[in-house]
Amino acid sequence: MKEVDRLPKLLDYINQANDIKKIRMQDYPKLAEEIRSFLISHISKTGGHLASNLGVVELSMALHLFLSFPKDKIIWDVGHQAYTHKLLTGRKEMFATLRQLDGLSGFPKCEESNCDSFDTGHSSTAISAALGLVKARELNNENHKVVAVLGDGALTGGMAFEALNNAGRLKSNMMIVLNDNNMSISENVGGLANYLAKLRTNNKYTGFKENLENTLTQMPGIGKTVVDKLKRSKDAIKYFMLPSMFFEDMGLTYIGPIDGHNINHMITAFRAAAKVQKAVVVHVITKKGKGYPLAEKYPSKFHGVDAFDVTSGKAVKEEKGISYTKVFSDALVRIAEKNDKVVAITAAMPYGTGLSDFKKRFPSRFFDVGIAEQHAVTYAAGLAMGGFKPVVAIYSTFLQRAYDQIIHDVCINNLPVVFMIDRAGVTGRDGKTHQGIFDLSYLSHIPNLVVLAPKNKLELEEMLSYSISYNGPIAIRYPKGEAYLGLDEYQAPIEYGQSEIIKEEAEIALLAVGSMVKTAEKVKNGLKQMGKKASLINVRFISPLDTKLLDRLSENHSIFITIEENVRSGGYGQKVSDYLHEMNRPNSRHINISIPDMYIEHGGVSELHKRIGLDADSILERIKYLLNES
C-alpha cells in the first residue's frame, strides 16, 4: 500500500498550492488535527523540528487560506517552522525524505518550490527580506501580498529592530505576523519578552476597549463618529491602559493579540491588515508543541529531535557516548567551581550549547542575552574589561553574525574572552544554513586571536583549562555529536602555538585539524598498507601557525597533506601552502584536503563527508591519484 493511501481523508485533497481552499470551513479543525498527526508520524521517523511546527499549524492554514501561491510571498524567519507550509504546497509525498540526503529540506528552499520566496535559516532576518520584496513590488508596479512571519524570540535580535525602524516609513502594505509562543528555542529573556507578556495578558485592556467601542457604536447618530475620532487620536485608550505603545510609536499599525489557533479570527485580522497602506503587525498567540503532550510540556527538548518513539518521546537511537557539548559543559562547571571570575554567555541556547548545568550551578554568573550574537560578544568584552573571564558558547554558523564584534570589540582590545564554537564542521541534517564550515576562515586571520581544535575528549578539556589561563582572546572549535575517545595515550601538554606529533616517520606529513585527526589516523594506516611512511600531526593551533614544526618536517618530508573540516579558502591548508611557498621549499609538495568552496546541503554527516571527499577512503583515493599510485 502506498503511503498516500494511508493519509487522512482531508489531506488527500491537498496536493498542490491553494488546494486548502477546497476544504470547508467547518472542516478546518479536522484538517489541523490531520496535519499534526502527519507531522508527528513523519518527524518521529526522520527527525526534525517538531514543537515549533506543531505550534503554527492553524497559523499556516490561515495564511494559506488568505494568500494565493506562488503570487503572494511569505518569508519565514529562521524557517524551521515551515513544515505545514511545505505540506500545503505540494510536497506531501516528499516528507518521508525530510532532512535526508537529497531529500526535502527542513527549511524554506527556493530551489525546492516556487512557493518558497526566500531561503532562511538564521533568526531575525524576515522583516528585512520582506521590506526588500515590498520595495521590489513597488518598483515593478505589482500588487501581490508580502508577509513576514517571525517568532517573538526573533525580536531579541538587533536586525529585527533595524528592519522595524525602516518599516515604520513604509507607504504600502506589508504584514508582519508575530508568532508569540513565549519561546524561541529556549525561554525568551529580556525587556521585550516582558513587554509581550503584558500585551498577551492584558485582558482588562482588550475587554474594556471592545466593550466601549460596541457601546459607543450603538449610540444613535453620534456613536460611530466618536469611535472614529478615538481611533484617529492614536488610540488614547490603549495609551492609558498599556505601559507603552512600542509598535505604534515606531509607525506601524498593531492588531492583536489574537488566538493563533483560531483560523477564522486570524483570517479576519489578515483581511483588515491587508487594507492598510503601511506595515502592520498582527500579533498571534500560539502554543509551541500543540497537539503532542510531551512537546507541549517540554518544548525546548522537542524543538529539534532525532527519530523518536511517539508514545514515550525517547530517541530511537540513543547516543553511544558523551558528546563534545557535554564534555565542555562538565569541564566548565569544574573550572568555575575553583574560579569565581569565570562567567558564561549564551545567545538564547543554554541547552544546545551545554550551558544549562552552568546556569543551575552558578545562576548569577550565567547570562542569556537572547538571539543576539553581536551583543553577546561585545557584552563579553565589557565583562572581560571589568576583570572577569567570559566564556561565550555559540554555534559556528551563528558566530558568523558577530564577526565585526569579534574583531573590533574583543581582538583589537586584546581581551581575554573565550569563544567555545560548537557544531564546527559539517553538522548534518539542518543543511547549508547551519553547516559550520567557515569559522577557521573567518577567525584564523584575525590578529591577537588564538584558534584551537581538539582531537578528542581529553584534549577539549585541556584546551578549555588552557584558555581560562590564557590572557587574550581565544577560540576553540569542536564538532557536533559524540566525542572521540581514541588516541588518549597521546596527550602532550598544550603549549602556545605548538602542534602535537602523534607518530613521526618520514616522507609524508599528515597534518590534521581537530575532528579530522581521527580520520587522518585511518589515512595513515591506509598509506602504510601502500608501503608509504607517514607522520601524523595533531595541529592543535590553527592560529598561530606552528612554523617551527613545518620547518622541521621539511627536513625529511617531501609531501605535506593538510586535512580540515573547513572550506578551502582561508583555511589551515592555505596557511600551510602560503608558508611553504614563502620559505621556498622547492622539494615540498602540498595536498590540501578540505571542503570545496561551496554550500553543503543536508544529510547525515558521514554521507556528506563521503560526498565531499572528506572520509578516509576518499582521501586515500585522492592521494593515490595525485601520487600516481592508482
C-alpha positions as CSV (number, residue, x, y, z in Angstrom):
1,M,0.0,0.0,0.0
2,K,1.3,3.4,-0.9
3,E,1.9,6.0,1.8
4,V,-0.7,8.3,0.2
5,D,-3.4,5.6,0.7
6,R,-2.9,5.8,4.5
7,L,-3.3,9.6,4.6
8,P,-6.3,11.1,6.3
9,K,-9.2,11.9,4.1
10,L,-8.9,15.7,4.1
11,L,-5.2,15.7,3.3
12,D,-5.9,13.6,0.2
13,Y,-7.4,16.7,-1.3
14,I,-4.3,18.8,-0.8
15,N,-1.7,18.0,-3.4
16,Q,-0.6,21.4,-4.6
17,A,-0.6,25.1,-3.6
18,N,-4.0,26.6,-2.8
19,D,-5.8,23.2,-2.6
20,I,-6.6,24.1,1.0
21,K,-9.2,26.5,-0.3
22,K,-11.3,23.4,-1.3
23,I,-11.7,22.5,2.4
24,R,-15.0,23.6,4.0
25,M,-14.7,26.0,6.9
26,Q,-16.3,23.5,9.3
27,D,-13.6,21.0,8.5
28,Y,-10.6,23.3,9.4
29,P,-10.2,21.8,12.9
30,K,-10.2,18.3,11.5
31,L,-7.6,19.3,8.9
32,A,-5.4,20.8,11.6
33,E,-5.7,17.6,13.6
34,E,-4.7,15.6,10.5
35,I,-1.7,17.8,9.8
36,R,-0.4,17.4,13.3
37,S,-0.8,13.6,13.1
38,F,1.0,13.7,9.8
39,L,3.9,15.8,11.2
40,I,4.3,13.7,14.4
41,S,4.3,10.5,12.4
42,H,6.8,11.6,9.9
43,I,9.2,13.6,12.2
44,S,9.3,10.7,14.6
45,K,10.9,8.7,11.7
46,T,13.2,11.3,10.1
47,G,13.8,13.7,13.0
48,G,13.4,17.4,12.5
49,H,11.9,20.5,14.2
50,L,8.8,19.2,16.0
51,A,7.5,21.6,18.6
52,S,7.8,24.8,16.5
53,N,5.9,23.2,13.6
54,L,3.1,21.8,15.8
55,G,2.6,25.3,17.2
56,V,2.0,27.0,13.8
57,V,-0.4,24.6,12.1
58,E,-3.5,26.9,12.3
59,L,-1.5,30.0,11.6
60,S,0.0,28.4,8.4
61,M,-3.5,27.2,7.4
62,A,-4.9,30.7,7.9
63,L,-2.2,32.3,5.8
64,H,-2.7,29.8,3.0
65,L,-6.5,30.4,3.1
66,F,-5.9,34.1,2.9
67,L,-3.0,34.2,0.3
68,S,-2.6,32.9,-3.2
69,F,0.6,31.0,-4.1
70,P,3.1,31.4,-5.6
71,K,2.0,35.0,-6.4
72,D,1.9,36.1,-2.8
73,K,5.1,35.8,-0.7
74,I,5.8,34.5,2.8
75,I,9.2,34.9,4.4
76,W,9.5,32.5,7.4
77,D,12.0,33.9,9.9
78,V,14.5,31.1,10.8
79,G,12.4,28.8,8.7
80,H,12.3,25.7,10.9
81,Q,8.5,26.3,11.4
82,A,7.6,26.0,7.7
83,Y,6.7,22.3,7.6
84,T,2.9,22.9,7.3
85,H,3.6,25.4,4.6
86,K,5.5,22.7,2.7
87,L,2.7,20.3,3.2
88,L,0.2,22.7,1.8
89,T,2.3,23.5,-1.3
90,G,2.5,20.1,-2.9
91,R,5.4,18.5,-1.0
92,K,3.4,15.9,0.9
93,E,5.0,12.9,-0.8
94,M,8.5,14.2,0.0
95,F,8.1,14.1,3.8
96,A,9.5,10.6,4.1
97,T,12.8,12.1,2.9
98,L,12.7,15.1,5.3
99,R,16.3,16.2,6.1
100,Q,17.7,13.1,4.4
101,L,20.4,13.3,1.7
102,D,18.9,14.7,-1.5
103,G,15.5,14.8,0.2
104,L,13.2,17.5,1.5
105,S,14.9,20.4,3.3
106,G,13.9,21.2,6.8
107,F,14.0,24.9,5.9
108,P,12.4,27.1,3.2
109,K,14.3,26.5,-0.1
110,C,13.6,28.4,-3.3
111,E,15.1,25.6,-5.4
112,E,12.6,23.2,-3.9
113,S,9.4,25.2,-4.7
114,N,8.3,28.5,-6.2
115,C,6.1,28.9,-3.1
116,D,9.2,29.4,-1.0
117,S,10.2,33.0,-1.6
118,F,13.4,33.2,0.5
119,D,15.9,30.7,1.9
120,T,16.2,31.2,5.6
121,G,18.0,29.5,8.5
122,H,19.1,32.3,10.9
123,S,16.9,34.4,13.1
124,S,15.6,38.0,12.8
125,T,16.0,38.3,9.0
126,A,12.4,38.1,7.8
127,I,11.3,41.7,8.2
128,S,14.4,42.9,6.3
129,A,13.9,40.5,3.4
130,A,10.1,41.3,3.3
131,L,10.8,45.0,3.1
132,G,13.1,44.4,0.1
133,L,10.4,42.3,-1.6
134,V,7.8,45.1,-0.9
135,K,10.1,47.7,-2.5
136,A,10.7,45.4,-5.5
137,R,6.9,45.0,-5.8
138,E,6.6,48.8,-5.9
139,L,9.3,49.3,-8.4
140,N,7.8,46.6,-10.6
141,N,4.3,48.0,-10.3
142,E,3.0,44.7,-8.9
143,N,0.2,44.1,-6.4
144,H,0.9,40.8,-4.6
145,K,0.9,40.5,-0.8
146,V,4.1,40.2,1.3
147,V,4.1,38.6,4.7
148,A,6.9,38.2,7.2
149,V,6.3,35.5,9.9
150,L,8.6,35.6,12.9
151,G,8.6,34.4,16.4
152,D,8.8,36.6,19.5
153,G,12.3,35.3,20.1
154,A,13.4,36.8,16.8
155,L,12.6,40.3,18.2
156,T,15.5,39.9,20.6
157,G,17.8,40.2,17.6
158,G,19.0,43.7,16.7
159,M,18.5,43.1,12.9
160,A,14.7,42.8,13.5
161,F,14.7,46.2,15.2
162,E,16.7,47.8,12.4
163,A,14.1,46.5,10.0
164,L,11.1,47.6,12.1
165,N,12.7,51.1,12.2
166,N,12.8,51.1,8.4
167,A,9.3,49.6,8.1
168,G,7.8,52.5,10.0
169,R,8.3,54.7,6.9
170,L,6.6,52.3,4.5
171,K,3.7,53.7,2.5
172,S,2.4,50.5,1.1
173,N,1.1,47.3,2.7
174,M,3.2,44.7,4.4
175,M,2.1,42.3,7.0
176,I,4.4,41.2,9.9
177,V,2.9,38.2,11.7
178,L,4.3,38.0,15.2
179,N,4.0,34.4,16.3
180,D,4.2,34.7,20.0
181,N,4.6,31.5,22.0
182,N,6.8,32.9,24.7
183,M,9.6,30.6,23.4
184,S,12.4,30.8,20.9
185,I,14.4,27.6,21.3
186,S,14.6,28.2,25.0
187,E,12.5,30.5,27.1
188,N,12.8,34.1,26.0
189,V,14.5,36.6,28.1
190,G,14.8,40.4,28.4
191,G,12.7,43.5,28.3
192,L,10.9,42.7,25.1
193,A,9.7,39.3,26.5
194,N,8.3,41.2,29.5
195,Y,6.6,43.7,27.2
196,L,5.0,41.0,25.1
197,A,3.8,39.2,28.2
198,K,1.9,42.3,29.2
199,L,0.3,42.5,25.8
200,R,-0.7,38.9,26.0
201,T,-2.2,39.0,29.4
202,N,-3.9,42.5,29.3
203,N,-7.4,41.2,29.1
204,K,-8.5,44.2,31.0
205,Y,-7.5,46.4,28.1
206,T,-8.8,44.2,25.4
207,G,-12.2,43.7,27.1
208,F,-12.5,47.3,28.0
209,K,-11.8,48.5,24.5
210,E,-14.2,46.1,22.8
211,N,-17.0,46.9,25.2
212,L,-16.5,50.6,24.9
213,E,-16.4,50.5,21.1
214,N,-19.5,48.3,21.0
215,T,-21.4,50.6,23.4
216,L,-20.4,53.8,21.5
217,T,-21.2,52.4,18.1
218,Q,-24.8,51.6,19.2
219,M,-25.4,55.2,20.2
220,P,-27.8,56.7,17.5
221,G,-26.3,59.5,15.4
222,I,-23.0,60.1,17.2
223,G,-21.6,56.7,18.2
224,K,-19.7,55.8,15.0
225,T,-18.2,59.4,14.8
226,V,-17.0,59.2,18.4
227,V,-15.3,55.8,17.8
228,D,-13.6,57.1,14.6
229,K,-12.3,60.1,16.5
230,L,-10.9,57.9,19.2
231,K,-9.1,55.8,16.7
232,R,-7.7,58.8,14.9
233,S,-6.3,60.1,18.2
234,K,-3.8,57.2,18.1
235,D,-6.0,55.0,20.3
236,A,-5.9,57.0,23.5
237,I,-7.5,54.1,25.4
238,K,-4.5,51.9,24.6
239,Y,-2.1,54.5,25.8
240,F,-4.0,54.8,29.0
241,M,-4.2,51.1,29.7
242,L,-0.9,49.8,28.4
243,P,2.7,50.6,29.6
244,S,3.9,51.5,26.1
245,M,2.8,51.5,22.5
246,F,6.0,50.2,21.0
247,F,4.8,49.2,17.6
248,E,2.5,52.2,17.1
249,D,5.3,54.6,18.2
250,M,7.5,53.1,15.5
251,G,5.0,54.0,12.9
252,L,3.4,50.5,12.5
253,T,-0.2,49.5,12.9
254,Y,-0.7,46.9,15.6
255,I,-3.5,44.3,15.6
256,G,-3.8,41.8,18.4
257,P,-3.2,39.8,20.3
258,I,-5.2,37.1,18.5
259,D,-5.7,33.4,19.3
260,G,-3.2,31.8,16.9
261,H,-5.2,28.6,16.9
262,N,-8.5,30.3,15.8
263,I,-8.3,30.2,12.0
264,N,-11.3,32.4,11.3
265,H,-10.2,35.1,13.7
266,M,-6.7,35.2,12.1
267,I,-8.2,35.4,8.6
268,T,-10.4,38.4,9.7
269,A,-7.3,40.1,11.1
270,F,-5.3,39.4,7.9
271,R,-8.0,40.9,5.8
272,A,-8.1,44.0,7.9
273,A,-4.3,44.3,7.9
274,A,-4.2,44.0,4.1
275,K,-6.2,47.2,3.7
276,V,-3.7,49.4,5.5
277,Q,-1.2,51.1,3.3
278,K,1.7,50.7,5.7
279,A,3.4,48.0,7.7
280,V,1.0,46.1,10.0
281,V,1.9,43.9,12.9
282,V,-0.5,41.1,13.5
283,H,0.2,39.6,16.9
284,V,-0.9,36.0,17.3
285,I,-0.6,33.8,20.4
286,T,0.3,30.2,19.8
287,K,1.4,27.2,21.9
288,K,4.6,25.6,21.0
289,G,4.3,21.8,20.6
290,K,0.4,22.0,20.5
291,G,-1.2,18.6,20.0
292,Y,1.6,16.5,21.3
293,P,1.5,16.5,25.1
294,L,5.2,15.8,25.5
295,A,6.2,18.6,23.2
296,E,3.8,21.0,25.0
297,K,5.4,20.1,28.3
298,Y,9.0,20.1,27.1
299,P,9.1,22.5,24.1
300,S,12.8,23.0,24.3
301,K,13.6,19.3,24.3
302,F,11.3,18.7,21.4
303,H,12.3,21.8,19.4
304,G,14.7,19.8,17.3
305,V,14.7,16.0,17.6
306,D,16.2,12.9,16.1
307,A,13.9,9.9,15.3
308,F,11.9,9.1,18.4
309,D,9.2,6.8,19.8
310,V,5.9,8.7,19.7
311,T,4.5,7.1,22.9
312,S,7.5,7.6,25.1
313,G,9.2,10.5,23.4
314,K,12.5,8.8,23.7
315,A,15.0,8.8,20.9
316,V,15.1,5.7,18.8
317,K,18.9,5.7,18.7
318,E,20.5,6.9,21.9
319,E,23.9,8.5,21.7
320,K,26.6,5.9,22.4
321,G,28.9,8.1,24.2
322,I,29.4,11.6,25.7
323,S,29.0,14.5,23.3
324,Y,31.6,17.2,22.8
325,T,29.0,19.7,24.1
326,K,28.6,17.6,27.3
327,V,32.4,17.4,27.7
328,F,32.6,21.2,27.5
329,S,29.6,21.6,29.9
330,D,31.1,19.4,32.6
331,A,34.6,20.8,32.3
332,L,33.4,24.4,32.5
333,V,31.4,23.7,35.7
334,R,34.5,22.1,37.3
335,I,36.7,25.1,36.4
336,A,34.0,27.6,37.6
337,E,33.9,26.0,41.0
338,K,37.5,26.9,41.5
339,N,37.5,30.3,39.7
340,D,34.7,32.7,40.6
341,K,35.8,35.1,37.8
342,V,34.5,32.7,35.1
343,V,31.2,33.7,33.7
344,A,29.2,32.1,30.8
345,I,27.2,33.7,28.0
346,T,24.7,32.2,25.5
347,A,22.6,33.7,22.8
348,A,19.3,32.0,23.6
349,M,20.7,28.5,23.5
350,P,21.7,27.3,27.1
351,Y,20.6,23.8,26.4
352,G,22.1,23.4,22.9
353,T,25.5,24.9,23.9
354,G,25.7,22.9,27.1
355,L,25.4,25.8,29.5
356,S,22.2,24.6,31.3
357,D,24.3,22.9,34.0
358,F,26.4,26.1,34.5
359,K,23.2,28.1,34.8
360,K,21.8,25.8,37.5
361,R,25.1,25.8,39.4
362,F,26.0,29.5,39.0
363,P,22.9,31.4,38.2
364,S,24.4,34.8,39.0
365,R,27.3,34.2,36.6
366,F,25.2,32.9,33.7
367,F,23.9,35.3,31.1
368,D,21.4,34.6,28.3
369,V,21.2,37.6,26.1
370,G,18.6,36.3,23.7
371,I,19.0,35.8,20.0
372,A,21.7,38.5,19.8
373,E,25.1,37.1,19.0
374,Q,26.6,40.5,18.2
375,H,25.5,41.8,21.6
376,A,26.8,38.6,23.3
377,V,30.3,39.2,22.0
378,T,30.5,42.9,22.9
379,Y,28.9,42.2,26.3
380,A,31.6,39.6,26.9
381,A,34.2,42.3,26.0
382,G,32.8,44.5,28.7
383,L,32.9,41.8,31.3
384,A,36.5,41.0,30.3
385,M,37.4,44.7,30.6
386,G,35.8,44.6,34.1
387,G,38.1,41.7,35.3
388,F,36.0,38.6,34.5
389,K,36.7,35.7,32.3
390,P,33.8,35.4,29.9
391,V,33.1,32.1,28.1
392,V,30.9,32.7,25.1
393,A,29.3,29.4,23.8
394,I,27.8,29.8,20.3
395,Y,27.3,27.5,17.3
396,S,29.8,28.1,14.5
397,T,27.1,29.1,12.0
398,F,25.7,31.7,14.4
399,L,29.0,33.2,15.4
400,Q,29.4,34.4,11.8
401,R,26.9,37.1,12.7
402,A,29.2,38.6,15.3
403,Y,32.3,38.9,13.1
404,D,32.7,42.6,13.4
405,Q,32.3,42.5,17.2
406,I,35.0,39.8,17.5
407,I,37.5,42.0,15.6
408,H,36.5,45.4,16.8
409,D,35.5,44.9,20.4
410,V,37.4,41.8,21.6
411,C,40.5,41.4,19.5
412,I,41.6,45.0,18.9
413,N,41.3,45.4,22.7
414,N,43.1,42.0,23.2
415,L,40.6,41.0,25.8
416,P,40.6,37.5,27.5
417,V,37.3,36.3,26.0
418,V,36.9,32.5,25.4
419,F,34.8,31.5,22.4
420,M,33.5,28.0,22.5
421,I,32.5,27.2,19.0
422,D,30.0,24.3,18.9
423,R,28.8,22.5,15.8
424,A,32.0,23.3,13.9
425,G,32.4,21.5,10.6
426,V,29.7,19.5,8.8
427,T,26.7,19.3,11.1
428,G,24.3,17.3,9.0
429,R,20.6,17.5,8.5
430,D,19.9,21.2,9.0
431,G,21.7,21.9,5.8
432,K,23.5,24.7,4.2
433,T,22.5,27.5,6.6
434,H,23.8,25.5,9.6
435,Q,27.0,23.8,8.4
436,G,29.9,25.2,10.5
437,I,32.4,25.2,7.7
438,F,33.6,28.8,7.6
439,D,34.9,29.5,11.1
440,L,38.6,28.7,10.5
441,S,38.5,31.1,7.5
442,Y,36.8,34.0,9.3
443,L,38.7,33.6,12.6
444,S,42.2,32.4,12.0
445,H,43.4,35.6,10.1
446,I,42.4,37.9,13.0
447,P,45.4,39.4,14.9
448,N,45.5,38.5,18.6
449,L,43.0,35.7,18.3
450,V,44.3,32.2,19.1
451,V,42.3,29.4,17.4
452,L,42.4,25.8,18.5
453,A,40.7,22.5,17.7
454,P,40.9,19.3,19.9
455,K,41.4,15.8,18.6
456,N,39.4,14.1,21.3
457,K,37.5,14.4,24.6
458,L,40.6,14.8,26.8
459,E,42.1,17.5,24.6
460,L,38.9,19.6,24.7
461,E,39.1,19.6,28.5
462,E,42.7,20.6,28.4
463,M,42.2,23.3,25.9
464,L,39.4,24.8,28.0
465,S,41.7,24.9,31.0
466,Y,44.4,26.4,28.9
467,S,42.0,29.1,27.5
468,I,41.0,30.2,31.0
469,S,44.6,30.8,32.0
470,Y,45.4,32.5,28.6
471,N,45.5,36.3,28.8
472,G,43.9,37.2,25.5
473,P,41.1,36.2,23.0
474,I,41.0,32.5,22.2
475,A,38.6,30.3,20.3
476,I,38.1,26.5,20.5
477,R,36.1,24.8,17.7
478,Y,34.6,21.4,18.1
479,P,32.1,19.2,16.2
480,K,28.6,18.2,16.9
481,G,28.0,14.7,18.3
482,E,29.9,12.0,20.1
483,A,33.3,12.9,21.4
484,Y,36.2,10.9,20.1
485,L,37.9,8.8,22.9
486,G,40.8,7.4,20.8
487,L,44.5,8.4,20.9
488,D,44.1,9.2,24.6
489,E,47.6,7.9,25.1
490,Y,48.9,10.9,23.2
491,Q,48.3,13.9,25.4
492,A,51.3,16.2,25.3
493,P,50.9,19.4,27.4
494,I,49.4,22.3,25.5
495,E,51.9,24.9,24.8
496,Y,51.3,28.1,22.9
497,G,51.4,27.7,19.2
498,Q,52.7,24.1,19.2
499,S,51.3,21.2,17.4
500,E,51.4,17.6,18.8
501,I,53.4,14.9,17.0
502,I,51.5,11.7,17.4
503,K,53.6,9.5,15.1
504,E,56.8,10.6,13.5
505,E,58.2,8.9,10.4
506,A,59.2,10.5,7.1
507,E,58.2,11.1,3.5
508,I,54.6,12.1,4.1
509,A,53.3,14.5,6.8
510,L,49.6,14.3,7.6
511,L,48.6,17.5,9.4
512,A,45.1,17.1,10.7
513,V,42.8,19.7,12.4
514,G,40.6,18.7,15.3
515,S,37.9,16.3,14.2
516,M,39.9,15.1,11.3
517,V,42.7,13.6,13.4
518,K,40.6,10.5,13.8
519,T,40.2,10.3,10.0
520,A,43.9,11.0,9.4
521,E,44.8,8.1,11.6
522,K,42.8,5.8,9.2
523,V,44.5,7.5,6.3
524,K,47.9,6.8,7.8
525,N,47.1,3.2,8.2
526,G,46.0,3.1,4.6
527,L,49.2,4.7,3.4
528,K,51.2,2.1,5.5
529,Q,49.4,-0.7,3.5
530,M,50.6,1.1,0.4
531,G,54.2,0.9,1.6
532,K,54.3,4.6,2.4
533,K,55.8,6.2,5.5
534,A,53.8,9.0,7.1
535,S,53.9,11.1,10.2
536,L,50.7,12.0,11.9
537,I,50.4,15.5,13.4
538,N,47.6,16.9,15.6
539,V,47.7,20.5,14.5
540,R,46.0,21.9,17.7
541,F,46.8,25.5,16.9
542,I,45.3,26.8,13.6
543,S,46.4,30.3,14.6
544,P,49.2,31.0,15.2
545,L,50.7,28.7,12.6
546,D,53.3,26.3,14.0
547,T,56.0,27.3,11.5
548,K,58.8,25.7,13.6
549,L,57.2,22.3,13.1
550,L,56.8,22.9,9.4
551,D,60.5,23.9,9.1
552,R,61.5,20.7,11.0
553,L,59.2,18.5,8.9
554,S,60.6,19.9,5.7
555,E,63.9,18.3,6.5
556,N,62.7,14.7,5.9
557,H,59.2,15.1,4.5
558,S,58.6,15.9,0.8
559,I,54.8,15.7,0.9
560,F,52.5,17.8,3.2
561,I,48.9,16.7,3.4
562,T,46.6,19.0,5.4
563,I,43.2,17.7,6.4
564,E,40.5,20.0,7.8
565,E,36.7,20.2,8.1
566,N,36.5,23.8,6.8
567,V,36.3,25.4,3.3
568,R,39.5,25.6,1.3
569,S,39.6,29.4,1.0
570,G,41.2,30.9,4.1
571,G,41.6,27.6,5.9
572,Y,44.5,25.9,7.6
573,G,45.7,24.3,4.4
574,Q,46.1,27.6,2.6
575,K,48.1,29.0,5.5
576,V,50.5,26.0,5.2
577,S,50.7,26.3,1.5
578,D,51.5,30.1,1.7
579,Y,54.2,29.4,4.3
580,L,55.9,26.7,2.3
581,H,55.8,28.9,-0.8
582,E,57.2,31.9,1.1
583,M,60.0,29.7,2.6
584,N,60.9,28.5,-0.9
585,R,60.7,24.8,-0.3
586,P,61.2,23.5,-3.9
587,N,61.2,19.9,-2.8
588,S,58.0,20.1,-0.9
589,R,54.6,19.3,-2.3
590,H,51.3,20.2,-0.6
591,I,47.9,18.4,-0.9
592,N,45.0,20.4,0.6
593,I,42.2,18.1,1.8
594,S,39.3,20.4,2.8
595,I,35.7,21.2,2.0
596,P,35.2,22.6,-1.5
597,D,34.2,26.3,-1.6
598,M,30.5,25.6,-1.7
599,Y,27.4,25.3,0.5
600,I,26.8,21.9,1.8
601,E,23.3,20.6,1.7
602,H,21.5,18.5,4.3
603,G,22.2,14.8,5.0
604,G,23.9,12.5,7.5
605,V,27.4,13.7,8.5
606,S,29.1,10.5,7.2
607,E,27.1,10.7,4.0
608,L,28.1,14.3,3.4
609,H,31.8,13.6,4.3
610,K,31.8,10.9,1.6
611,R,30.1,13.1,-0.9
612,I,32.6,16.0,-0.5
613,G,35.6,13.6,-0.3
614,L,36.4,14.1,3.4
615,D,36.1,10.4,4.6
616,A,39.3,8.3,4.9
617,D,38.6,6.2,1.8
618,S,38.0,9.2,-0.4
619,I,41.1,10.9,0.9
620,L,43.2,7.8,0.3
621,E,41.9,7.6,-3.3
622,R,42.8,11.2,-3.9
623,I,46.3,10.8,-2.5
624,K,46.8,7.7,-4.7
625,Y,45.7,9.6,-7.8
626,L,47.8,12.6,-7.0
627,L,50.8,10.4,-6.3
628,N,50.2,8.4,-9.5
629,E,49.6,5.2,-7.4
630,S,46.2,4.3,-8.8
